[in-house]
Amino acid sequence: MRDIWPFLKANPQVLVLLVICLVLGLGTFLAVIFGLLTAGSSTTNGEPSGVVALLGLALG
């Protein structure tokens, strides 16, 4: 653990990328949770409701 701080001081771009990844990951996680909580239907059967059939027709 002591080797991490000198490495981050020598390579600040790694710290910036780490922060960006954490922010984007947390934002994505929260967006998915918010989407699941605000979904209109509370009873789902796992079926894609015709999306696969439409895709099959589109690809022909």
C-alpha positions as CSV (number, residue, x, y, z in Angstrom):
1,M,0.0,0.0,0.0
2,R,2.9,2.3,0.6
3,D,4.1,1.9,-2.9
4,I,0.8,3.3,-4.4
5,W,1.2,6.9,-3.3
6,P,4.7,7.4,-4.8
7,F,3.5,5.8,-8.0
8,L,0.5,8.1,-8.2
9,K,2.7,11.1,-7.5
10,A,5.0,10.1,-10.3
11,N,2.1,9.4,-12.6
12,P,-0.8,11.8,-11.9
13,Q,-2.6,10.7,-15.1
14,V,-3.3,7.3,-13.5
15,L,-5.0,9.1,-10.6
16,V,-7.1,11.2,-13.0
17,L,-8.1,8.1,-15.0
18,L,-9.0,6.3,-11.8
19,V,-11.2,9.1,-10.6
20,I,-12.9,9.3,-14.1
21,C,-13.6,5.5,-14.0
22,L,-15.0,5.7,-10.5
23,V,-17.3,8.6,-11.3
24,L,-18.6,7.0,-14.5
25,G,-19.0,3.6,-12.9
26,L,-20.9,5.1,-10.0
27,G,-23.0,7.2,-12.3
28,T,-23.9,4.1,-14.4
29,F,-24.8,2.1,-11.4
30,L,-27.0,4.8,-10.0
31,A,-28.7,5.3,-13.4
32,V,-29.5,1.5,-13.6
33,I,-30.8,1.5,-10.1
34,F,-32.9,4.6,-10.7
35,G,-34.3,3.1,-13.9
36,L,-35.2,-0.1,-12.2
37,L,-36.9,1.7,-9.4
38,T,-38.9,4.0,-11.7
39,A,-39.9,1.3,-14.2
40,G,-43.6,1.3,-14.9
41,S,-44.3,-2.5,-14.6
42,S,-43.6,-4.3,-11.3
43,T,-44.5,-7.7,-12.8
44,T,-42.1,-8.8,-15.5
45,N,-41.9,-12.2,-17.0
46,G,-38.5,-11.9,-18.5
47,E,-39.7,-11.8,-22.1
48,P,-38.3,-9.1,-24.4
49,S,-41.9,-8.2,-25.6
50,G,-41.3,-8.5,-29.3
51,V,-37.9,-6.8,-29.6
52,V,-36.2,-10.0,-30.8
53,A,-38.9,-10.6,-33.4
54,L,-38.5,-7.0,-34.7
55,L,-34.8,-7.5,-34.9
56,G,-35.3,-10.8,-36.7
57,L,-37.6,-9.1,-39.2
58,A,-35.2,-6.2,-39.7
59,L,-32.2,-8.5,-40.4
60,G,-34.5,-10.5,-42.6
